[in-house]
């Protein structure tokens, strides 16, 4: 019988639990988006076209749902990224970029960055 190291087994369990937690939400036809912030242990989970983003804390084989953030009516997730300092979650929708501060849980629109994000995404798709 093969024995797995504890860290590998805890990572396997964390991945399985993360996928099961993501599956507990409403069915979405979009692709799954899972973006981790390695130094803080936070993970943003959503799907393309979804109206919400779940923020999890994942460390040492444990996963805790911190918050489910609902987007303003009419907005749908297109992409998610972490800021350089891993403090803000940047959520790109069809019309704007939303910044979620993970310390205050404030969700703010960043309209100037929306055009740049869409332009960058379009340039990547054309390659």
Buried (B, 14 or more C-beta within 10 A) or exposed (E): EEEEEEEEEBBEEBBEBBEEBBEEBEEBEEEEBBBBBEEBBBBBBBBBEBBBBBBBBBEEBEBEEEEEBEBEEEBBBBBBBBBEEBBBBBBBBEBBBBBBEBEEEEBEBBEEBBEEBBEEEEEEEEE
